[in-house]
Amino acid sequence: MITQKITPCLWVEKDAKAVADYYLSIFKDGKLKEYHRYENPPEAKEVSGQGSFDTAVMEIAGVEFSILAAGPFFKFNESVSFVINCKDQEEVDYYWNALTANGGEEGVCGWCKDKYGLSWQVVPVEYFKLINSDDPKVREKAMKNTMKQKKIVLSELK
């Protein structure tokens, strides 16, 4: 049963179940809600070159994501990313390390990519207080030091 109005759909090359399992191993509060495998009709096989595709629906951090594994036609890029609002540095470190491991990639200013190339912004919620502070010195220091970081390290921004 669909419970949210808008569901992000992640197009991956293959194995929707393995992709869901990967994200569920990182986001411990998640769950696999559905998994289906479909055979392509003959006209779709001609276009896609594939006999079948599969889908999964998972829920992580209270958000449903649909995964469509239907071939190598589209790749992720930074124009779409997901922000992980972390309660503290320990949580930032956990998500950063988990997402950049096994083929993931560090970016700058709190951005990284996971092993599938999906972009994430791993940000402690206190960061927003610093960059939006009423004190211009606090704002400037936080912004200036953010530009020097890959993973956001709060102690260096204060």
Order of alpha helices (4+ residues) and beta strands (2+ residues): beta-alpha-beta-alpha-beta-beta-beta-alpha-beta-beta-beta-alpha-alpha
